[in-house]
Amino acid sequence: MKTLLIWPPGMKSENGTIFPMAMGYLRNSVDCSLLDLSLNPLSTGELQERLSGFELIGISVWGFNLRLVQELITLIRQQSTAKIVTGGPSGHLAKADFTIFGEGEKTLQKLRVALLNDRPDELKDLPGLAIGEAPCRCSVEFCDTLDDFGLVDYQSLQLDRYLETGYKDWMYTLKDKFRSAPVMATRGCPYDCSYCSGPVIMGKKVRSHSIDYVLETIEQLYQKHAIRQISFLDDNLTFHAAYAKSLCEAIIRLREKKGYDLVFTSLNGVRVNRLDEELIALMKRAGWGEIVIAPESGSPATLKRMGKRIDLADVQDKIALIHKHRMNVAAYFLLGYPGETRADLDLTRDYILTTFFDRCIINFFNPIPGTPIYDQLEQSGALADSPGKINYKQIGYVTPELTKEDLLQTMEAIQEKTQFREKWLKDL
């Protein structure tokens, strides 16, 4: 069955670019072609020509590009008889023939085989697959042996072309100094933060690639693409501390043996409670110059609403350890969470201003399709006036307990903490 995977419009913008890593894994599991409409936009006529002959078309759907994907699906239906399957964080919100929940590698493979052999009955109980334009969440199976998915072919994903067009999967303070690329060493998140779709997509069990797999990926990027900064996209790179330490030690040996000049970062942050001084010291030696964490709020009440299990006092202790080993600390914060009050915002403001963060990434809460809090707000009718467009630097939702002015005043008060502070980055 001739299959096409589409990386849809909307993945590249002034607010950042998402590299099609997922498509790299899927291509290893399914014989298919890849069409990147973010990197290579097509006219309607050109798209019609590219769709010709394909019988199954898969599309990745994210909350911020849902409208663009739905327009794309409508266009495909006008020009092709191919079956359409969606996946990704918001795949269930697009009107397609099939929706894949969770990891797509094995499910897409089995879907394709069943359609190819005209055995539709095999689809009814296929884990991770929902049928029809109004899909319900279904049971999902996750793979424990991630190496089975194979090495990502960055060449086929046009990494160099992405870099030429300004792509940077970066440690914020070094974004203009190195050619950078994303890597994933682990999948899964055992936590229950209600604003995040990570556990839904990747499962709650944290699973790891072998150390050799990660090193081979790093070497491929260094030698073939002149990459000098590796950005781990993992939600919980340090969850299994022994694994994280072994990975750092292996990177250190690689650098010493081959003289690789590499910088590392963990873009999505690491859990504070999974850090100890031994791991922090190893991360420094391996090439980290900044450790990103995600307190999200300075208000215990807001953290409880979020389902965010974090000890704010522990954050202070770990900052001191990170600074001891000459690394910067960057921290994510989220303003305007549903149910948050002005008193909660004031606690967050004071916490940010009195804690020794080197830089804060401060975002306004935006309800993201596919997350538990989005489902709650949608069911309650609270999203009726939501603009539907996701931009963390703009106010897209205002909880009834706050006003836009409350949010803007808080952002202004803590703006100074968003500035870059290079400090020990010169060590790199």
Residue pairs with C-beta under 8 A, 6 or more apart in sequence:
1 55
1 56
1 112
1 115
1 116
2 33
2 53
2 54
2 55
2 56
3 30
3 31
3 32
3 33
3 54
3 55
3 56
3 57
3 58
3 112
4 32
4 33
4 34
4 35
4 50
4 51
4 54
4 56
4 57
4 58
4 82
5 23
5 26
5 27
5 30
5 32
5 33
5 34
5 35
5 57
5 58
5 59
5 60
6 34
6 35
6 36
6 37
6 57
6 58
6 59
6 60
6 72
7 20
7 23
7 34
7 35
7 36
7 37
7 38
7 39
7 60
8 37
8 38
8 59
8 60
8 61
8 65
8 68
8 69
8 72
9 37
9 38
9 41
9 65
9 68
9 69
9 72
10 38
10 62
10 64
10 65
10 68
10 69
11 17
11 18
11 20
11 38
11 62
11 65
12 18
12 38
12 39
12 165
12 167
15 391
15 392
15 393
17 38
17 162
17 166
17 167
17 168
17 169
18 62
19 157
19 159
19 162
19 167
19 169
19 181
19 182
20 34
20 36
20 60
20 157
21 152
21 157
21 182
21 184
21 233
22 60
22 87
22 88
22 104
23 34
23 36
23 60
23 157
24 152
24 153
24 154
24 156
24 157
25 105
25 149
25 150
25 152
26 32
26 58
26 104
26 105
26 108
27 34
27 153
27 156
28 105
28 149
28 150
28 151
28 152
28 153
29 105
29 106
29 108
29 109
29 149
29 150
30 105
30 108
30 109
30 112
32 58
33 54
34 156
34 157
35 50
36 157
36 158
37 47
37 72
39 158
39 161
39 162
39 165
42 50
44 75
47 75
47 79
48 79
48 80
51 57
51 76
51 79
51 80
51 82
52 80
54 80
54 82
55 82
55 83
55 115
56 82
56 83
56 85
56 111
56 112
56 115
57 76
57 80
57 82
57 83
57 84
57 85
58 84
58 85
58 86
58 87
58 104
58 108
59 69
59 72
59 73
59 84
59 85
59 86
59 87
59 91
59 94
59 96
60 86
60 87
60 88
60 91
61 69
61 86
61 87
61 88
61 89
61 90
61 91
61 93
61 94
62 88
62 89
62 90
63 89
63 90
63 368
63 369
63 370
63 374
63 390
64 389
64 390
64 391
66 90
66 93
66 94
66 369
66 388
67 388
67 389
69 86
69 94
70 94
70 95
73 84
73 86
73 94
73 95
73 96
76 82
76 84
77 84
83 97
83 98
83 115
84 96
84 97
84 98
85 96
85 97
85 98
85 99
85 100
85 108
85 111
86 92
86 94
86 96
86 98
86 99
86 100
87 99
87 100
87 101
87 104
87 108
88 201
89 197
89 200
89 201
89 368
89 369
89 370
90 368
90 369
90 370
91 99
91 100
91 101
92 99
92 101
92 130
92 135
92 137
92 370
93 369
93 370
95 133
96 133
97 131
97 132
97 133
98 111
98 123
98 129
98 130
98 131
99 129
99 130
99 135
100 107
100 108
100 111
100 128
100 129
100 130
101 128
101 129
101 130
101 137
101 138
101 140
101 200
102 128
102 140
102 141
102 142
102 200
102 201
102 202
102 203
103 128
103 140
103 142
103 143
103 187
103 201
103 202
103 203
104 128
105 143
105 149
106 128
106 141
106 143
107 126
107 127
107 128
107 129
110 122
110 126
110 129
111 123
111 126
111 129
114 120
114 122
114 123
114 126
123 129
123 131
124 131
127 138
127 139
127 140
127 141
128 138
128 139
128 140
128 141
129 138
130 136
130 137
130 138
140 203
142 187
142 188
142 202
142 203
142 205
142 207
143 149
143 207
144 205
144 207
146 186
146 187
146 207
146 208
146 209
146 213
147 209
147 210
147 213
151 213
151 216
151 217
151 220
152 217
154 181
154 220
154 221
154 224
154 225
155 224
155 225
159 181
159 221
159 225
160 225
163 179
163 225
168 175
168 176
168 180
169 180
169 181
169 182
169 231
169 233
169 267
170 178
170 180
170 229
170 231
170 265
170 267
171 180
171 229
171 231
171 263
171 265
171 267
171 289
171 290
172 290
172 330
172 359
172 361
172 420
173 289
173 290
173 328
173 330
173 359
173 420
173 421
173 422
173 425
174 229
174 263
174 265
174 289
174 290
174 425
174 428
177 229
178 227
178 228
178 229
178 263
179 225
179 226
179 227
179 228
179 229
180 227
180 228
180 229
180 230
180 231
181 221
181 225
181 227
181 229
181 230
181 231
182 230
182 231
182 232
182 233
182 267
183 214
183 217
183 218
183 221
183 230
183 231
183 232
183 233
184 209
184 232
184 233
184 234
185 208
185 209
185 214
185 232
185 234
185 237
185 247
186 206
186 207
186 208
186 209
186 234
186 235
186 236
186 237
186 239
186 240
186 243
187 202
187 203
187 206
187 207
187 234
188 199
188 202
188 203
188 204
188 205
188 206
188 207
188 235
188 236
189 196
189 198
189 199
189 202
189 203
189 204
189 206
189 235
189 236
190 199
190 204
190 205
190 206
190 236
190 239
191 199
191 271
191 307
191 308
191 309
192 199
192 307
192 309
192 372
193 296
193 306
193 307
193 308
194 305
194 306
194 307
194 371
194 372
194 373
194 376
195 306
195 334
195 337
195 365
195 368
195 371
195 372
195 373
196 235
196 371
197 368
197 370
197 371
198 235
200 370
200 371
201 370
202 235
206 236
206 239
206 240
208 240
208 243
211 243
211 246
211 247
211 250
214 247
214 250
215 250
215 251
215 254
218 230
218 251
218 254
218 262
219 254
221 227
221 230
222 228
222 260
222 262
228 261
228 262
228 263
229 262
229 263
229 264
229 265
230 262
230 263
230 264
230 265
231 264
231 265
231 266
231 267
232 264
232 265
232 266
232 267
232 268
233 267
233 268
234 266
234 268
235 268
236 270
236 271
236 274
237 244
237 266
237 270
238 244
238 266
238 270
238 271
238 274
238 275
238 279
239 271
239 274
241 274
241 276
241 279
244 274
244 279
245 278
245 279
245 282
247 286
248 279
248 282
248 283
248 285
248 286
249 282
249 286
251 262
251 264
251 286
251 287
252 282
252 285
252 286
254 260
255 261
255 262
255 286
255 287
262 287
263 287
263 288
263 289
263 428
264 283
264 286
264 287
264 288
265 288
265 289
265 290
265 292
266 288
266 291
266 292
267 292
268 292
268 294
269 292
269 293
269 294
269 332
270 291
270 292
270 293
271 293
271 310
272 293
272 295
272 310
272 311
272 314
272 315
272 318
273 310
273 311
273 314
275 291
275 318
275 321
277 321
277 324
277 325
280 291
280 318
280 321
280 322
280 325
280 327
281 325
283 291
283 327
284 325
284 326
284 327
287 428
288 327
289 327
289 328
289 424
289 425
289 427
289 428
290 327
290 328
290 329
290 330
290 358
290 425
291 322
291 327
291 328
291 329
291 330
292 330
292 331
292 332
292 361
293 315
293 318
293 329
293 330
293 331
293 332
294 331
294 332
295 310
295 312
295 315
295 331
295 332
295 333
295 351
296 302
296 303
296 306
296 308
296 310
296 332
296 333
296 334
297 303
297 306
297 308
297 333
297 334
297 337
297 340
297 344
297 347
297 348
297 351
298 312
298 333
298 347
298 348
298 349
298 350
298 351
298 352
299 340
299 343
299 344
299 345
299 347
299 348
300 312
301 341
301 344
302 337
302 339
302 340
302 344
302 347
302 348
303 309
303 310
303 312
305 337
305 338
305 339
305 340
306 334
306 337
307 372
312 351
315 331
315 355
316 355
316 356
319 329
319 355
319 356
319 357
320 356
322 328
322 329
323 329
323 356
326 423
326 424
326 427
327 424
328 358
328 359
328 421
328 422
328 423
328 424
328 425
329 356
329 357
329 358
329 359
330 357
330 358
330 359
330 360
330 361
331 352
331 355
331 357
331 359
331 360
331 361
332 360
332 361
332 362
332 363
333 348
333 352
333 360
333 361
333 362
333 363
333 414
334 363
334 364
334 365
335 345
335 348
335 362
335 363
335 364
335 365
335 407
335 410
335 411
336 345
336 364
336 365
336 395
336 397
336 398
336 399
336 402
336 407
337 365
337 399
338 365
338 373
338 376
338 377
338 382
338 397
338 399
339 399
339 401
340 399
340 401
340 402
341 401
341 402
342 401
342 402
342 406
345 402
345 406
345 407
345 410
346 410
348 410
349 410
349 413
349 414
352 360
352 362
352 414
352 417
353 413
353 414
353 417
357 417
358 421
358 423
359 417
359 418
359 419
359 420
359 421
360 414
360 417
360 418
361 418
362 411
362 414
362 417
362 418
363 392
363 393
364 392
364 393
364 394
364 395
364 396
364 397
364 407
364 411
365 396
365 397
365 399
366 390
366 391
366 392
366 396
366 397
367 373
367 374
367 377
367 378
367 383
367 386
367 396
367 397
368 374
368 390
374 383
377 383
377 397
383 397
386 396
386 397
387 396
389 396
390 396
395 404
395 407
395 408
398 404
398 407
